[in-house]
Amino acid sequence: MEELFGRSGNMLKMAVAACALLCAAYTTGDARADELSLKGKKIGVSIVGTDHYWDLMAFKGITEEIQKLGGEAIALDAGRKDQQQIAHLQTLLAQKPDAVVEVLGNIEVLNPWLQKIKEAGIPLFTVDTVTPHALNNTTSNNYNIGAEIALQMVADMGGKGNVLVFNGFYSVPVCKIRYDQLKYVLTSFPEVKIIEPELRDVIPNTVQKAYSDVTDMLTKMPEKDSVKAVWACWDVPQIGASQAAEAAGRTEVRTYGIDGSPEVIKMVMDPKSTAAAVAAQQPYEIGRTAVQNVAKHLAGQVVPPFTMVPAVLINKENAAEKGKPFLDAAEAAGVK
Amino acid sequence: MASASASGPKGLAGRGIATFAVRAGAFGAFVAVIVYFILFAPGFTSPFNIFNVVEQSAILGVLAFGMAIVIIGGGSNITEGGIDLSMAANMGLCAAAYASLLQAGYSDLVSVAAVLLVGAVVGAVNALAVVGLGILPLLATLAVMNIAGGAELTLTENTVVPASSPLLAFLMTGRFLDVSVLAWFLILFSGLMAVAIHYTGVGLRLYAVGGHPEAARAAGLGVRRYVSLTYVFAGLCAAIASVLTVSRLSASTPGSNEMLLSILAAALLGTVFSRRFVPTVGGTLLSVLFIGFLSNGFQLLNVSSYWVNGVQGALILLVVAATSFARGQEA
């Protein structure tokens, strides 16, 4: 843990203090985890999809921790189909598990069904889903992540210039927070302008779509430095955006994203890549922590409304040092 | 639909055996899968779960009936007969239109009317392409699928459009005799379809138009009009399904086209239960529920939902292969 959690050049003092607190809370939580048990408990897990590194790692973290604590997981992966996820939640309602862990998805779609789970008296825990119906949401501190990546971008841009923004998933709560934080940071830097209309990232074919969208925009704005940065609330569009900028010979463009997929961390490590920074999260730990919260609640302990697992901003300067632990973690989990 | 002129006792016997084998095989497979779930899927037989599946099948049911009508009217020859590949995309467009209208402040009445119009217009475009321009339905509706999909993207920019209204709340939470509104909807819609298709002159003439267009024309039926109307009806079904979808998701969301495989599987599988391999209301409903139970059983057995896609694809292949084989015996 400790090596993941060093002082980054751009970290605000507040953020460091907050993270230190969290880290402390987190390690004590982990110490207690040895005594936690889910023996004889049935835990329903619903995730919107596992086609992205983050989702898959969180899903693994959840299901493996349930197993480790001796519980039985009913783990349902909706394959990025909202209709399917609703059917899954309905099935879980019928199964009456001892608790439900819900991961990601569109909040408008989920909320009425999460409410039904709460009303059925099933303890609801979420990962990356901010909803009043959950007992606890385990997540990264997306307020910090959003501000940090935005500040890094503004710093790299020298405080002025145009930025291309992917904003296709504002209905996903964590993306909303990160996007809102970006906008808030930009209120202090009026010379940084978001190019309108904003771009829409999609699932599936995220990389291809981002590649063609960014290529089109760079063609439309051919002067050097007319586009200085590309921002997305996750890092898969960042892959396509970086490749597009490099293919177009526009190496002055810098790309920014969040999550820390190994592929993107490697790009940030590569001095020649246009990928400038990524906020790397610990999805496996987030999944594990959510399950530990379930176990604590079922053991009668008080669980706070949210638990935040530390994330690290990886940029060109610190990539070699800060990136490695994340790549090691990915390798250890056997996920590329 | 060239030759139903099986000649001589040998042809008749061969056809009889092949048809029987296909139908028995299909029934057998259905029963075997359901029995397996009853034995091994925890909670499968609880009434709560069964009504969940009926409720979850309502959207697919409405769409599959639309597809079934197109297949009945256009003939069930898989390459040249009636088919509407645009239904799922049309539903997506309608859902986007419905959610956008509600968000713009229009009432349920206005929004639903507008959405029915949108669905019917897309259906009419299909009819124009197929009947008016004589384009193969497979290609014509594929093109319209892309038009509808593109229109949806233009409208929503590929985002989730949240929606709420009294009608949506009623569809989402309403219950009668402890059965949800959506489940009732499927039951009543199926009943209406059964009466319209199997107990009225319109239904009979529709089968005639699809089965023997020449004979139907000779008998003075407006074949072109009937076929055109099947596409408009399918469009209306897509519009109705879109309202149900928005109620379940409290929003219109991208990715409706994913439904196409299920619609095709349900409608084609439904043909296996009739002696002449044409869609029937009972057969279609049975297939819809079967697909629902398949997906539900997989969930309960903790089998990845990705398998459901594969199984549906395999079912389509099997049905098409089996029915072509059995029809081949007719010649």
Interface residues (C-beta under 8 A of the other chain):
Chain A: I74 A75 L76 D77 A78 G79 R80 K81 D82 Q83 Q84 I86 A87 H88 Q90 T91 A94 Q95 N106 E108 V109 N111 P112 G168 F169 Y170 S171 R200 V202
Chain B: P42 G43 S46 F48 N49 N52 E55 Q56 I59 E157 N158 T159 V160 P162 M172 T245 R248 L249 S250 A251 T253 P254 G255 E258 M259 S295 N296 Q299 L300 N302 S304 S305 Y306 N309
